[in-house]
Amino acid sequence: MSSTPPDGKLPYRCLTGLDDDKFCARVSDALRQGWRLHGSPSITSDGTNRYVAQAVIWPGYGD
């Protein structure tokens, strides 16, 4: 696996969005591309919707 993320992206990303299938698909796509989870997911609510965040890093970043 290349030490450089695809498409010129930075080696750290924080994916955010509504807690729905689309968000889960974005995280799953990142994992399929080779990204690794970094830390635990975060979740918050505005009383109506739930919002989630998950950090991912490219392998080798920070080693």
DAFENLIN-V979142 format. One record per pair of residues at least 24 apart in sequence whose ideal C-beta (glycine too) atoms are under 6 Angstrom apart, sorted by the first residue. I is the first residue (numbers start at 1). J is the second residue. Records with the same first field share a line. If there is no record, write none. Layout:
# DAFENLIN-V979142
I->J  J
This chain:
# DAFENLIN-V979142
1->34  59
3->60
5->58
11->58  61
12->57
13->56
14->53  55
15->54
16->53
18->49
19->50  52
23->52
27->54
30->56
